[in-house]
């Protein structure tokens, strides 16, 4: 059969190869990596964690670029276009640049059927290896120990927040999940833990493998006031820093971990204080407490588990007064959607639940019924005070929210990447007075 000729055809081909979307093992990756002779000749940072991975990757990228380095980044999932998963010097690669690398993976895989994530990661890594880069950053897809990214050896590992998510794959407790994330550590190499209260399994695994563990609050710390913040590590320190461009109190934890990673890499990737200031000030990442100004204000956030939603609620609370807050929400079926609704409900006056274009998603009707259950149990205000309705897709849900919102209100679009990506498909939503334009 002829090989696919477009990126869309290749992605459809990748989706058909393996019977399961998630099949955690390094066996296939180990063989295919060797067949492709893939290895990095430049420093490699691997980022794992429950929340904050994408933000951490973006800040690592921005600071390194401001220091004059060429940087390649792999992240997942994407919001709108697959090409977002691979950035070089801050820009997504062109689809045409990926095609020969998809073909190369297909020609060597033989009878091995990689998952979608494995196949696409191999193609992206092959592209990155072929570039003249100074630093590579790879974001773990799920867990760490058996994630496809862990087929490569990190020169520095970063572990962001640890919380309960993907428990059917990673275990039912923070200790179990922490052990899975810790699988990206390597003997004698630094591992930065941004979580201020990490599970003990992190430290135990670091000791077992002989990794250079760098803990928040012990090996690096930060402090600040309303205008600026300071960071201190084992040997370096930065004072009078402006707050990161990425909004939200949780981003300071991520930024502190980023600076600890650069301290660990200072012999191979030295940076200046000016690069730190400029990089953190210019970091841009759609969908992470992204505020779209207008009337009404729109907030976009890919918070899709209870821990991330708790941070979102805190960030919303710090925005100031809005007469009413409308929510557009869609999520995967395997998420703790009842707990997400429980945490988010106190700040929401109108719900717009949405279906998503994947079989893994919870239906809008199921989310509506869960919300009704909270109302009946007394956790949420009475139905007369809060409206709730269903929509076929995120763009329709946003349109309905805009039509019902007053100019002084705000609309929060949150949940799955499919939810936020669904309203970004035609670019940033624009608002003026009561309706989108």
Beta strands, then each sheet from edge to edge (+ up, - down):
strand 1: 43-48
strand 2: 71-74
strand 3: 86-88
strand 4: 91-92
strand 5: 135-139
strand 6: 156-159
strand 7: 190-193
strand 8: 212-215
strand 9: 221-224
strand 10: 229-232
strand 11: 237-241
strand 12: 290-292
strand 13: 297-301
strand 14: 325-330
strand 15: 350-354
strand 16: 387-391
strand 17: 410-415
strand 18: 431-432
strand 19: 435-436
sheet 1: 4+ 3- 2+ 5+ 1+ 6+ 7+ 8+
sheet 2: 9+ 10- 11+
sheet 3: 12+ 13- 17- 14- 15- 16-
sheet 4: 18+ 19-
end
